[in-house]
Amino acid sequence: MKSIQKPIVIVGAGFAGMTVALNLKNLYPSLPILVVDSESNFIFKPLMYEVLSKEIRSWEATPKFANIFSDAGITFLRNCLTNISFKENILEFSDELKLSYKYLVICTGSIPNSYLIKGVDENCYFFNDFHDLNKLETFLKESQKTVLHKKLFIVGGGPSGIELACKIKDLFKDQFEINVIEKSNELLYKNKIFNREEAEKALEKRKIKVLLNSIVKEVSENNISICNEDGITILDKDIVIWTAGVKPNLSYLETDDLIKKDGRILVNNKLQIENNNDCFAIGDISIISGMEDLPITAQVAMQEGNHLAKNIGLLIQGKDLLPFEFQDNGEMISLGIGEASISALGITLSGKLAFEARRLIYASKLPDITESLKSASSWIIQKKSIFKKFLKKDNLN
Ligand SMILES: Cc1cc2nc3c(=O)[nH]c(=O)nc-3n(C[C@H](O)[C@H](O)[C@H](O)COP(=O)(O)OP(=O)(O)OC[C@H]3O[C@@H](n4cnc5c(N)ncnc54)[C@H](O)[C@@H]3O)c2cc1C
């Protein structure tokens, strides 16, 4: 491998950044790699529901970056990116630090999208990171000290909305009357039919109300306004949890140089940013030209991270880069405490068995993320042989 003087800088160490960093180090140990993240801990977001329900402890889903990267021999810096000069190859950070790079990977993920709907930012709870989780947990716990049947609305009938609704119902029983609001005419419309049907059963069993074809117009301190075929209805609310969509986390980018699509950075199928061939964007913040329909998931982010590690190696060696191809390995949804639904590789599974399989699949994924997380996790349990067929390394998200 040709040596390079300036580092490969990876900004954002979530699923995409973590995967590209660890794979690059593995493939090319002598390359100088610097990983920067504004937080001190990795968040295994698909397990946030289990942290809320105390099925796992929060440290199991949030290992420290410093430990992960020092174990791997990669330099880690905690700092917040505030600007990029693509012309000069310079990054600027919140403490005025400036860094130059040889190759740049940006993967700063996504943040909730309130679609500029009145009152959403001010009056809703979110569930995108651990700050959101802690805030929601505090509210839910406080509510236990007061009357039953508090009115809880979850906006968004995608996986996050459904998974949260089921967990909260199982945790808090009649403390909350839960309503899921969805603008389209079905729940989980982007998901596999089997998971959709299992989710519908799980909601019905828990008597969680679903309002389809309903659009939220405004959220105020005490009310939520919903528009559907009957017109606008204003309902009392105690809490609204907003899971209706995400947008790329790109507020630090002051430059207009980048081409964007649906707000996300447009990259070519080699994952390069258009007109900046030494810069790459992967994970939730980017969209691949010609592959616009890819889901915004950890599964995609990790596959992109794997692929990019190989492509950066090829670029340094002056070889042609390879086009990214997505392999759909299926999907898993948690449906309440101790239950889940899985649809993958022609196999479907639901209920308690699916819950155990989901646990094991994530446990088997942990070494992909980090050995230190694997050793820290009490999720590694003894029943692996039962689920052998699910446990292939790249299966599922
Ligand atoms: C509750 C929840 C459940 C989910 N469940 C699933 C699931 O079951 N399956 C699935 O496939 N996907 C799931 N997803 C989606 C999945 O988590 C995301 O698609 C995935 O995390 C995207 O990876 P990423 O690397 O692009 O971003 P992230 O993993 O979000 O990482 C972004 C990183 O960038 C850092 N960062 C942000 N801004 C800056 C800055 N300015 N400077 C420095 N660092 C910065 C952040 O601290 C973070 O570490 C879930 C998401 C949520 C919120």
PDBQT file of the ligand as one rigid body, heavy atoms in Angstrom, charges set to zero:
ROOT
HETATM    1  C1  LIG A 401     -34.731   4.434  17.617  1.00  0.00    +0.000 C 
HETATM    2  C2  LIG A 401     -34.111   3.976  16.331  1.00  0.00    +0.000 A 
HETATM    3  C3  LIG A 401     -34.183   2.647  15.970  1.00  0.00    +0.000 A 
HETATM    4  C4  LIG A 401     -33.610   2.193  14.788  1.00  0.00    +0.000 A 
HETATM    5  N1  LIG A 401     -33.711   0.878  14.469  1.00  0.00    +0.000 NA
HETATM    6  C5  LIG A 401     -33.113   0.421  13.363  1.00  0.00    +0.000 A 
HETATM    7  C6  LIG A 401     -33.154  -0.968  13.044  1.00  0.00    +0.000 A 
HETATM    8  O1  LIG A 401     -33.750  -1.769  13.753  1.00  0.00    +0.000 OA
HETATM    9  N2  LIG A 401     -32.487  -1.372  11.928  1.00  0.00    +0.000 N 
HETATM   10  C7  LIG A 401     -31.809  -0.507  11.120  1.00  0.00    +0.000 A 
HETATM   11  O2  LIG A 401     -31.190  -0.956  10.131  1.00  0.00    +0.000 OA
HETATM   12  N3  LIG A 401     -31.787   0.824  11.379  1.00  0.00    +0.000 NA
HETATM   13  C8  LIG A 401     -32.408   1.304  12.476  1.00  0.00    +0.000 A 
HETATM   14  N4  LIG A 401     -32.388   2.642  12.751  1.00  0.00    +0.000 N 
HETATM   15  C9  LIG A 401     -31.736   3.561  11.815  1.00  0.00    +0.000 C 
HETATM   16  C10 LIG A 401     -30.230   3.547  12.033  1.00  0.00    +0.000 C 
HETATM   17  O3  LIG A 401     -29.917   3.710  13.385  1.00  0.00    +0.000 OA
HETATM   18  C11 LIG A 401     -29.578   4.633  11.207  1.00  0.00    +0.000 C 
HETATM   19  O4  LIG A 401     -29.935   4.452   9.850  1.00  0.00    +0.000 OA
HETATM   20  C12 LIG A 401     -28.063   4.563  11.376  1.00  0.00    +0.000 C 
HETATM   21  O5  LIG A 401     -27.721   4.903  12.691  1.00  0.00    +0.000 OA
HETATM   22  C13 LIG A 401     -27.376   5.481  10.379  1.00  0.00    +0.000 C 
HETATM   23  O6  LIG A 401     -26.013   5.385  10.572  1.00  0.00    +0.000 OA
HETATM   24  P1  LIG A 401     -25.102   6.680  10.346  1.00  0.00    +0.000 P 
HETATM   25  O7  LIG A 401     -23.698   6.244  10.610  1.00  0.00    +0.000 OA
HETATM   26  O8  LIG A 401     -25.430   7.327   9.065  1.00  0.00    +0.000 OA
HETATM   27  O9  LIG A 401     -25.575   7.710  11.486  1.00  0.00    +0.000 OA
HETATM   28  P2  LIG A 401     -25.524   7.537  13.068  1.00  0.00    +0.000 P 
HETATM   29  O10 LIG A 401     -25.442   6.139  13.475  1.00  0.00    +0.000 OA
HETATM   30  O11 LIG A 401     -26.640   8.386  13.588  1.00  0.00    +0.000 OA
HETATM   31  O12 LIG A 401     -24.143   8.248  13.449  1.00  0.00    +0.000 OA
HETATM   32  C14 LIG A 401     -23.892   9.609  13.229  1.00  0.00    +0.000 C 
HETATM   33  C15 LIG A 401     -22.722  10.027  14.127  1.00  0.00    +0.000 C 
HETATM   34  O13 LIG A 401     -22.307  11.350  13.751  1.00  0.00    +0.000 OA
HETATM   35  C16 LIG A 401     -22.014  12.103  14.920  1.00  0.00    +0.000 C 
HETATM   36  N5  LIG A 401     -22.139  13.518  14.573  1.00  0.00    +0.000 N 
HETATM   37  C17 LIG A 401     -23.277  14.177  14.235  1.00  0.00    +0.000 A 
HETATM   38  N6  LIG A 401     -22.985  15.476  13.932  1.00  0.00    +0.000 NA
HETATM   39  C18 LIG A 401     -21.653  15.631  14.101  1.00  0.00    +0.000 A 
HETATM   40  C19 LIG A 401     -20.752  16.743  13.937  1.00  0.00    +0.000 A 
HETATM   41  N7  LIG A 401     -21.170  17.946  13.512  1.00  0.00    +0.000 N 
HETATM   42  N8  LIG A 401     -19.433  16.547  14.209  1.00  0.00    +0.000 NA
HETATM   43  C20 LIG A 401     -18.992  15.315  14.629  1.00  0.00    +0.000 A 
HETATM   44  N9  LIG A 401     -19.796  14.239  14.775  1.00  0.00    +0.000 NA
HETATM   45  C21 LIG A 401     -21.101  14.394  14.516  1.00  0.00    +0.000 A 
HETATM   46  C22 LIG A 401     -23.056  11.599  15.929  1.00  0.00    +0.000 C 
HETATM   47  O14 LIG A 401     -22.653  11.854  17.251  1.00  0.00    +0.000 OA
HETATM   48  C23 LIG A 401     -23.109  10.090  15.605  1.00  0.00    +0.000 C 
HETATM   49  O15 LIG A 401     -22.197   9.355  16.382  1.00  0.00    +0.000 OA
HETATM   50  C24 LIG A 401     -32.949   3.119  13.933  1.00  0.00    +0.000 A 
HETATM   51  C25 LIG A 401     -32.883   4.468  14.287  1.00  0.00    +0.000 A 
HETATM   52  C26 LIG A 401     -33.460   4.901  15.470  1.00  0.00    +0.000 A 
HETATM   53  C27 LIG A 401     -33.377   6.360  15.844  1.00  0.00    +0.000 C 
ENDROOT
TORSDOF 0
